Amino acid sequence: MKKILVLCTGNSCRSQMAHGYLQHFIKDKAQVYSAGVEIHGLNPFAVGIMAEDGIDISKHTSNHVDEYQDIEFDYVITVCDNAKEACPFFPTKTKTIHHSFEDPSKSSGTAKELIAEFRKVRNEIKEFSKEFITGI
């Protein structure tokens, strides 16, 4: 069974959304994990915006990449530039893929504007996840 790690800065938003979509699309054909180079906790906007699309990430936890050092991943997907720069070396057959998404948690504005930004990034991550799954 393939193992996929999605890596971001704080494992609170983008990596969590990608984790949710990848697991949804790949079903039981792979194990999907997400982690951060830091731990920021699960972003409530990310949870809500994913629930809006039928994906429940409310039980996910925010994990540090070091927690998974003993797992041989087939793929590591970095979803932000900071994670790409700080990504640890995986000495196995791991294929590293990078696709940077804007961090919606850094946005400012009204609640309506924040939700719109989270939806935009969620939809981009959804499309990326679909394409990734069809390519493996």
Summary of the structure (lengths in Angstrom):
residues: 136
radius of gyration: 13.9
end to end distance: 12.2
largest distance: 45.2
contacts: 438
relative contact order: 0.22
helix: 43%
strand: 17%
